[in-house]
Amino acid sequence: MDLMLLPLYAFAVGLTACGLAGSAMEIVCGGRLAFAEPYVTPAHIVRSLAVTACAGPFFMLTNDALAARREGRIGTLALLSCGCTAIAWALALGIVLITIASWATGLLSSAEFSA
């Protein structure tokens, strides 16, 4: 059971980060999050990459895949593939965020603060 706790924790961290970032972007922009304007634009490459990395899995990819399925543009197998990609993406984001937090904590604990 202990072997599954770290991946589950990383997935939960990634899913939470995706949810917070995606919800904040939807509130600010007032539209459904998707791989389209105003979220992803060639004029703002760095912002588009950050948005895609943070909110991509469970908001952008899932929203676009479900919309495509409703319109009949993709089949069930493609929808399942998008779902698996979204799960893997959230897990990878969680691992990256945990690594960054661990690294930052190590830096903060090693720094000497004088009073």
MARVEXRO-457769 format. One record per atom (N, C-alpha, C, O, CB): residue number from 1; y, x, z; atom name. Coordinates in pm, whole numbers. Glycine has a CB too. Layout:
// residues N
   nr      yy      xx      zz  atom
  NUM       Y       X       Z    CA
...
END
This chain:
// residues 115
   nr      yy      xx      zz  atom
    1    -120      82       0     N
    1       0       0       0    CA
    1     126      86       0     C
    1     226      49     -61     O
    1       0     -93     120    CB
    2     122     200      68     N
    2     239     287      75    CA
    2     280     341     -60     C
    2     398     367     -83     O
    2     212     400     170    CB
    3     184     359    -150     N
    3     216     408    -283    CA
    3     300     309    -364     C
    3     373     349    -455     O
    3      89     441    -358    CB
    4     290     183    -333     N
    4     363      80    -407    CA
    4     502      52    -349     C
    4     585     -11    -415     O
    4     284     -47    -410    CB
    5     528      98    -226     N
    5     656      67    -162    CA
    5     775     134    -231     C
    5     878      69    -251     O
    5     651     109     -17    CB
    6     763     259    -268     N
    6     874     328    -332    CA
    6     908     268    -469     C
    6    1026     244    -495     O
    6     841     475    -346    CB
    7     810     245    -557     N
    7     846     179    -684    CA
    7     903      38    -664     C
    7     995      -2    -735     O
    7     725     171    -774    CB
    8     850     -37    -568     N
    8     904    -170    -542    CA
    8    1047    -162    -489     C
    8    1133    -242    -527     O
    8     816    -246    -443    CB
    9    1072     -65    -401     N
    9    1207     -45    -349    CA
    9    1302      -3    -462     C
    9    1414     -53    -469     O
    9    1206      61    -237    CB
   10    1258      88    -548     N
   10    1341     132    -660    CA
   10    1370      16    -754     C
   10    1482       2    -804     O
   10    1272     246    -736    CB
   11    1270     -68    -779     N
   11    1291    -186    -864    CA
   11    1391    -281    -801     C
   11    1478    -334    -870     O
   11    1158    -258    -889    CB
   12    1380    -302    -670     N
   12    1474    -391    -601    CA
   12    1616    -336    -604     C
   12    1711    -412    -621     O
   12    1430    -412    -455    CB
   13    1630    -205    -589     N
   13    1763    -142    -597    CA
   13    1819    -158    -738     C
   13    1936    -194    -754     O
   13    1756       7    -559    CB
   14    1739    -131    -839     N
   14    1785    -146    -977    CA
   14    1820    -289   -1012     C
   14    1921    -315   -1078     O
   14    1680     -96   -1074    CB
   15    1739    -383    -968     N
   15    1764    -524    -994    CA
   15    1893    -570    -924     C
   15    1971    -647    -981     O
   15    1645    -609    -948    CB
   16    1913    -523    -802     N
   16    2035    -558    -729    CA
   16    2158    -501    -798     C
   16    2260    -569    -813     O
   16    2027    -507    -585    CB
   17    2149    -376    -841     N
   17    2262    -314    -912    CA
   17    2292    -388   -1042     C
   17    2408    -411   -1075     O
   17    2233    -166    -941    CB
   18    2187    -425   -1115     N
   18    2206    -501   -1239    CA
   18    2273    -635   -1212     C
   18    2364    -676   -1283     O
   18    2072    -523   -1311    CB
   19    2227    -701   -1109     N
   19    2283    -832   -1074    CA
   19    2427    -825   -1032     C
   19    2509    -906   -1075     O
   19    2202    -895    -965    CB
   20    2459    -728    -948     N
   20    2597    -714    -903    CA
   20    2690    -677   -1018     C
   20    2796    -737   -1034     O
   20    2607    -610    -793    CB
   21    2650    -580   -1098     N
   21    2733    -537   -1211    CA
   21    2747    -649   -1315     C
   21    2856    -674   -1365     O
   21    2674    -411   -1277    CB
   22    2637    -714   -1346     N
   22    2641    -821   -1446    CA
   22    2724    -940   -1401     C
   22    2802    -995   -1479     O
   22    2502    -866   -1478    CB
   23    2708    -980   -1276     N
   23    2785   -1093   -1225    CA
   23    2934   -1061   -1221     C
   23    3017   -1145   -1255     O
   23    2736   -1132   -1085    CB
   24    2967    -940   -1178     N
   24    3108    -901   -1174    CA
   24    3168    -901   -1314     C
   24    3282    -946   -1332     O
   24    3122    -762   -1109    CB
   25    3095    -852   -1412     N
   25    3147    -849   -1549    CA
   25    3161    -989   -1606     C
   25    3257   -1017   -1677     O
   25    3057    -765   -1639    CB
   26    3067   -1077   -1577     N
   26    3079   -1215   -1625    CA
   26    3198   -1285   -1562     C
   26    3266   -1363   -1628     O
   26    2951   -1293   -1596    CB
   27    3224   -1258   -1434     N
   27    3339   -1320   -1366    CA
   27    3469   -1267   -1425     C
   27    3561   -1345   -1451     O
   27    3334   -1293   -1214    CB
   28    3478   -1137   -1446     N
   28    3601   -1077   -1498    CA
   28    3628   -1121   -1642     C
   28    3741   -1157   -1676     O
   28    3593    -925   -1490    CB
   29    3526   -1117   -1726     N
   29    3546   -1148   -1869    CA
   29    3532   -1297   -1899     C
   29    3582   -1343   -2001     O
   29    3447   -1071   -1953    CB
   30    3467   -1370   -1815     N
   30    3456   -1514   -1833    CA
   30    3359   -1559   -1940     C
   30    3365   -1674   -1984     O
   30    3587   -1567   -1865    CB
   31    3268   -1473   -1982     N
   31    3170   -1511   -2084    CA
   31    3032   -1464   -2048     C
   31    3014   -1384   -1957     O
   31    3210   -1456   -2219    CB
   32    2934   -1514   -2121     N
   32    2796   -1474   -2100    CA
   32    2778   -1329   -2141     C
   32    2826   -1287   -2246     O
   32    2699   -1565   -2179    CB
   33    2711   -1254   -2058     N
   33    2689   -1111   -2081    CA
   33    2589   -1093   -2194     C
   33    2481   -1152   -2192     O
   33    2640   -1041   -1952    CB
   34    2626   -1010   -2293     N
   34    2538    -986   -2408    CA
   34    2574    -851   -2469     C
   34    2676    -791   -2436     O
   34    2551   -1100   -2513    CB
   35    2489    -804   -2559     N
   35    2516    -681   -2633    CA
   35    2615    -710   -2745     C
   35    2583    -691   -2862     O
   35    2385    -619   -2690    CB
   36    2731    -757   -2711     N
   36    2833    -794   -2809    CA
   36    2971    -780   -2746     C
   36    2983    -744   -2629     O
   36    2811    -940   -2861    CB
   37    3074    -808   -2825     N
   37    3211    -806   -2772    CA
   37    3223    -903   -2658     C
   37    3155   -1006   -2663     O
   37    3314    -839   -2883    CB
   38    3298    -882   -2558     N
   38    3385    -769   -2525    CA
   38    3315    -661   -2444     C
   38    3379    -565   -2403     O
   38    3505    -818   -2448    CB
   39    3186    -676   -2421     N
   39    3115    -582   -2334    CA
   39    3077    -453   -2405     C
   39    3091    -345   -2348     O
   39    2990    -648   -2280    CB
   40    3029    -462   -2527     N
   40    2987    -345   -2603    CA
   40    3072    -338   -2729     C
   40    3063    -424   -2817     O
   40    2835    -351   -2637    CB
   41    3155    -233   -2737     N
   41    3244    -216   -2853    CA
   41    3242     -71   -2898     C
   41    3229      19   -2815     O
   41    3388    -261   -2819    CB
   42    3255     -47   -3028     N
   42    3262      91   -3076    CA
   42    3393     160   -3036     C
   42    3401     283   -3035     O
   42    3247      94   -3228    CB
   43    3495      82   -3004     N
   43    3624     140   -2966    CA
   43    3619     204   -2827     C
   43    3696     296   -2798     O
   43    3732      33   -2970    CB
   44    3531     157   -2741     N
   44    3519     207   -2604    CA
   44    3375     249   -2578     C
   44    3301     177   -2511     O
   44    3566     100   -2501    CB
   45    3337     363   -2630     N
   45    3198     408   -2624    CA
   45    3153     434   -2480     C
   45    3045     389   -2440     O
   45    3180     535   -2707    CB
   46    3234     504   -2401     N
   46    3194     539   -2265    CA
   46    3179     412   -2181     C
   46    3082     398   -2107     O
   46    3297     635   -2200    CB
   47    3275     322   -2193     N
   47    3266     196   -2118    CA
   47    3144     116   -2161     C
   47    3074      58   -2078     O
   47    3394     112   -2137    CB
   48    3118     112   -2290     N
   48    3001      39   -2341    CA
   48    2871      98   -2289     C
   48    2779      24   -2254     O
   48    3001      39   -2493    CB
   49    2862     230   -2283     N
   49    2742     294   -2231    CA
   49    2724     266   -2082     C
   49    2612     241   -2036     O
   49    2747     445   -2254    CB
   50    2834     269   -2006     N
   50    2825     240   -1863    CA
   50    2783      95   -1839     C
   50    2700      68   -1753     O
   50    2960     268   -1794    CB
   51    2841       3   -1915     N
   51    2805    -138   -1902    CA
   51    2659    -160   -1938     C
   51    2587    -230   -1867     O
   51    2896    -226   -1992    CB
   52    2616     -99   -2046     N
   52    2478    -115   -2089    CA
   52    2381     -54   -1989     C
   52    2275    -110   -1964     O
   52    2458     -52   -2226    CB
   53    2416      60   -1932     N
   53    2327     124   -1835    CA
   53    2317      45   -1706     C
   53    2209      34   -1648     O
   53    2375     265   -1805    CB
   54    2428     -12   -1661     N
   54    2428     -81   -1531    CA
   54    2380    -225   -1540     C
   54    2299    -268   -1458     O
   54    2567     -80   -1472    CB
   55    2427    -298   -1637     N
   55    2395    -441   -1644    CA
   55    2299    -475   -1755     C
   55    2262    -591   -1772     O
   55    2520    -520   -1661    CB
   56    2257    -376   -1831     N
   56    2175    -400   -1947    CA
   56    2044    -473   -1924     C
   56    2016    -568   -1996     O
   56    2146    -275   -2009    CB
   57    1963    -432   -1827     N
   57    1828    -487   -1821    CA
   57    1819    -636   -1797     C
   57    1767    -709   -1883     O
   57    1756    -419   -1716    CB
   58    1865    -682   -1688     N
   58    1837    -820   -1655    CA
   58    1946    -917   -1695     C
   58    1928   -1037   -1679     O
   58    1813    -832   -1511    CB
   59    2054    -869   -1745     N
   59    2153    -963   -1794    CA
   59    2163    -957   -1944     C
   59    2138   -1057   -2012     O
   59    2288    -934   -1731    CB
   60    2198    -843   -1998     N
   60    2220    -833   -2142    CA
   60    2092    -857   -2222     C
   60    2086    -945   -2307     O
   60    2278    -697   -2177    CB
   61    1990    -778   -2193     N
   61    1866    -788   -2270    CA
   61    1798    -923   -2251     C
   61    1753    -984   -2348     O
   61    1770    -676   -2231    CB
   62    1792    -969   -2128     N
   62    1726   -1096   -2101    CA
   62    1803   -1213   -2162     C
   62    1743   -1302   -2221     O
   62    1710   -1117   -1951    CB
   63    1936   -1213   -2149     N
   63    2016   -1319   -2210    CA
   63    1999   -1323   -2361     C
   63    1979   -1429   -2419     O
   63    2163   -1301   -2175    CB
   64    2008   -1206   -2425     N
   64    1993   -1201   -2570    CA
   64    1853   -1241   -2615     C
   64    1837   -1311   -2715     O
   64    2026   -1062   -2622    CB
   65    1751   -1197   -2541     N
   65    1613   -1230   -2578    CA
   65    1586   -1380   -2562     C
   65    1523   -1441   -2649     O
   65    1513   -1150   -2493    CB
   66    1634   -1438   -2454     N
   66    1614   -1583   -2435    CA
   66    1690   -1664   -2538     C
   66    1639   -1766   -2586     O
   66    1658   -1624   -2294    CB
   67    1810   -1622   -2573     N
   67    1887   -1692   -2677    CA
   67    1817   -1681   -2812     C
   67    1810   -1779   -2887     O
   67    2031   -1634   -2687    CB
   68    1765   -1563   -2843     N
   68    1693   -1545   -2969    CA
   68    1565   -1629   -2972     C
   68    1529   -1683   -3077     O
   68    1659   -1398   -2990    CB
   69    1497   -1640   -2860     N
   69    1374   -1721   -2854    CA
   69    1406   -1868   -2874     C
   69    1333   -1939   -2943     O
   69    1303   -1700   -2719    CB
   70    1516   -1916   -2812     N
   70    1556   -2057   -2829    CA
   70    1591   -2088   -2974     C
   70    1565   -2198   -3023     O
   70    1675   -2089   -2739    CB
   71    1651   -1989   -3042     N
   71    1688   -2009   -3182    CA
   71    1573   -1984   -3278     C
   71    1586   -2006   -3398     O
   71    1805   -1919   -3218    CB
   72    1460   -1937   -3227     N
   72    1344   -1912   -3311    CA
   72    1348   -1781   -3387     C
   72    1272   -1762   -3482     O
   72    1329   -2023   -3408    CB
   73    1436   -1689   -3347     N
   73    1447   -1560   -3416    CA
   73    1341   -1461   -3371     C
   73    1310   -1367   -3445     O
   73    1584   -1501   -3394    CB
   74    1284   -1478   -3251     N
   74    1177   -1390   -3205    CA
   74    1062   -1474   -3151     C
   74    1080   -1590   -3113     O
   74    1228   -1292   -3096    CB
   75     945   -1414   -3150     N
   75     827   -1484   -3101    CA
   75     800   -1453   -2954     C
   75     877   -1384   -2888     O
   75     706   -1448   -3184    CB
   76     690   -1505   -2906     N
   76     652   -1488   -2767    CA
   76     623   -1342   -2735     C
   76     660   -1294   -2628     O
   76     532   -1574   -2734    CB
   77     556   -1273   -2825     N
   77     523   -1133   -2801    CA
   77     650   -1048   -2790     C
   77     658    -960   -2705     O
   77     433   -1079   -2914    CB
   78     748   -1073   -2875     N
   78     875   -1000   -2868    CA
   78     949   -1033   -2739     C
   78    1011    -945   -2680     O
   78     964   -1033   -2990    CB
   79     943   -1158   -2694     N
   79    1006   -1197   -2568    CA
   79     939   -1126   -2450     C
   79    1008   -1079   -2360     O
   79     999   -1349   -2549    CB
   80     807   -1117   -2451     N
   80     735   -1044   -2346    CA
   80     768    -895   -2349     C
   80     780    -832   -2245     O
   80     584   -1064   -2360    CB
   81     784    -840   -2468     N
   81     822    -700   -2482    CA
   81     961    -677   -2423     C
   81     984    -576   -2355     O
   81     819    -658   -2630    CB
   82    1053    -767   -2448     N
   82    1187    -757   -2390    CA
   82    1181    -767   -2238     C
   82    1254    -697   -2168     O
   82    1280    -866   -2447    CB
   83    1095    -854   -2187     N
   83    1079    -866   -2043    CA
   83    1025    -740   -1980     C
   83    1073    -696   -1876     O
   83     989    -982   -2010    CB
   84     925    -681   -2043     N
   84     869    -555   -1992    CA
   84     972    -442   -1998     C
   84     979    -360   -1907     O
   84     744    -515   -2071    CB
   85    1050    -439   -2104     N
   85    1156    -339   -2116    CA
   85    1261    -358   -2007     C
   85    1309    -261   -1949     O
   85    1223    -347   -2254    CB
   86    1296    -483   -1979     N
   86    1394    -511   -1874    CA
   86    1342    -467   -1737     C
   86    1418    -414   -1656     O
   86    1428    -662   -1871    CB
   87    1215    -488   -1710     N
   87    1155    -446   -1583    CA
   87    1156    -293   -1572     C
   87    1193    -238   -1468     O
   87    1011    -501   -1569    CB
   88    1115    -226   -1679     N
   88    1114     -79   -1678    CA
   88    1256     -24   -1665     C
   88    1277      76   -1596     O
   88    1049     -25   -1806    CB
   89    1351     -88   -1730     N
   89    1490     -43   -1725    CA
   89    1545     -57   -1583     C
   89    1613      33   -1533     O
   89    1577    -123   -1825    CB
   90    1518    -168   -1518     N
   90    1563    -189   -1380    CA
   90    1499     -88   -1286     C
   90    1564     -39   -1194     O
   90    1533    -332   -1335    CB
   91    1371     -59   -1307     N
   91    1303      41   -1225    CA
   91    1366     178   -1244     C
   91    1390     250   -1146     O
   91    1153      46   -1259    CB
   92    1393     216   -1369     N
   92    1454     346   -1396    CA
   92    1594     355   -1337     C
   92    1632     458   -1282     O
   92    1460     372   -1548    CB
   93    1671     247   -1347     N
   93    1805     246   -1288    CA
   93    1796     260   -1136     C
   93    1877     331   -1076     O
   93    1879     116   -1325    CB
   94    1700     194   -1075     N
   94    1681     207    -930    CA
   94    1647     349    -890     C
   94    1698     399    -790     O
   94    1573     114    -884    CB
   95    1561     414    -966     N
   95    1525     553    -937    CA
   95    1647     643    -948     C
   95    1668     731    -864     O
   95    1414     601   -1032    CB
   96    1727     623   -1052     N
   96    1849     703   -1070    CA
   96    1946     680    -954     C
   96    2003     775    -901     O
   96    1917     670   -1204    CB
   97    1966     555    -915     N
   97    2059     525    -807    CA
   97    2011     580    -673     C
   97    2091     630    -594     O
   97    2080     376    -797    CB
   98    1881     572    -646     N
   98    1827     629    -523    CA
   98    1842     780    -523     C
   98    1875     840    -420     O
   98    1678     590    -506    CB
   99    1819     843    -637     N
   99    1836     988    -648    CA
   99    1981    1029    -624     C
   99    2007    1125    -552     O
   99    1790    1037    -787    CB
  100    2073     956    -683     N
  100    2216     985    -663    CA
  100    2255     965    -517     C
  100    2326    1047    -460     O
  100    2303     896    -754    CB
  101    2208     857    -456     N
  101    2239     832    -315    CA
  101    2179     940    -226     C
  101    2243     984    -131     O
  101    2188     694    -273    CB
  102    2058     983    -255     N
  102    1994    1088    -177    CA
  102    2069    1220    -191     C
  102    2091    1291     -93     O
  102    1848    1106    -220    CB
  103    2109    1252    -313     N
  103    2185    1373    -339    CA
  103    2320    1370    -267     C
  103    2360    1469    -206     O
  103    2206    1392    -491    CB
  104    2390    1257    -274     N
  104    2520    1243    -208    CA
  104    2505    1251     -56     C
  104    2589    1312      11     O
  104    2586    1111    -247    CB
  105    2402    1191      -2     N
  105    2377    1198     142    CA
  105    2350    1342     185     C
  105    2398    1385     289     O
  105    2259    1108     181    CB
  106    2275    1413     106     N
  106    2248    1554     136    CA
  106    2375    1637     134     C
  106    2394    1725     218     O
  106    2147    1612      37    CB
  107    2462    1610      37     N
  107    2589    1682      31    CA
  107    2678    1650     150     C
  107    2742    1739     206     O
  107    2662    1648     -99    CB
  108    2682    1523     189     N
  108    2767    1484     301    CA
  108    2715    1538     433     C
  108    2793    1576     520     O
  108    2777    1332     307    CB
  109    2584    1542     449     N
  109    2529    1590     576    CA
  109    2538    1742     587     C
  109    2539    1795     698     O
  109    2383    1545     590    CB
  110    2545    1811     476     N
  110    2553    1958     480    CA
  110    2697    2006     494     C
  110    2720    2122     529     O
  110    2491    2019     355    CB
  111    2794    1920     467     N
  111    2934    1959     478    CA
  111    2975    1966     624     C
  111    2936    1881     705     O
  111    3025    1861     402    CB
  112    3052    2066     657     N
  112    3099    2081     795    CA
  112    3237    2017     806     C
  112    3329    2051     733     O
  112    3104    2230     838    CB
  113    3248    1925     898     N
  113    3375    1859     923    CA
  113    3432    1910    1054     C
  113    3366    1902    1158     O
  113    3358    1705     926    CB
  114    3551    1961    1050     N
  114    3614    2007    1172    CA
  114    3711    1902    1223     C
  114    3785    1842    1146     O
  114    3686    2140    1150    CB
  115    3708    1882    1352     N
  115    3791    1778    1412    CA
  115    3925    1831    1454     C
  115    4008    1756    1506     O
  115    3722    1716    1530    CB
END
